[in-house]
Amino acid sequence: MMTLFAKRAVPVLLALCCGLTGGCGVMDGKPASEMLDLALAGLTGTDGVTFEGQAALLVDGRQMPEGAVYYGGEMNNHNSLRLYTLLPDSAESSETLGVLKERSARPDLYTRLEKQNGGWKVLPVSEDHAGNPLPGLNPIRQLEELESMSKKVTNEAGAGRGMRLLRIELAPQQAQAQLTAELGAEMKAIRTASSRAKGVGAMAEADASALETIWLKENGELQRRLRNAKVDTVYHVKVDARRNLPKSMSRQRTITYLSSGGQTRRETYVSRVDFYGYR
């Protein structure tokens, strides 16, 4: 069985573009924090965008093949979003994403989301797959969340002509709160899926009861680990400085915690997504 953090299947991909030196000074006449605000406002003002991304999970430095996800998607009419899994690009993976050396064994997945009351809600057609990682990989939500989060925004060099590379590091308490909320939503979705299966008679009463017992145990252990975990989360956002729109985003989240046996464990979720075709 995978660790409690690893099995959430919402991995994230090591951004190799992140080893550059930088600072918090002003570039192109705008501070880094203002440039981020402009990019987020630009995203809000666009009707739609297409994107492709990759994500991975490493446990104690070792890549977990089941955690690799290649995905694409698009936003339309401001509030409609669909995501789907893709076959990996072997050439790109070997050159720039060496951490993804093994092809994901996941089945084809698809999800649709709709903006409701300021948040992205998964539509029923997407809820057939328990543990579907795609809703958690929603890059539009990830960018939108940055606006209100406690963070430090700095510039990094090497973005290229007409581009800005921003490093966004979440405050420790914010990183912890973000992870807690995401895992809580996923555990709730798993429980809801089990209840739905029981409700339509697809599961025997004894099996449903056994699953509920397992869920309670796993959720309790998850909460224990979360309370004592150290969470570090860093984003890198490349911005088209002419259009004030995000061109790419990477996120690296490292979770350090004690296992039930008292050993220190480290899980790193890494992801990168590229945006194109703004309209």
Disulfide bonds with the S-S distance in Angstrom:
none
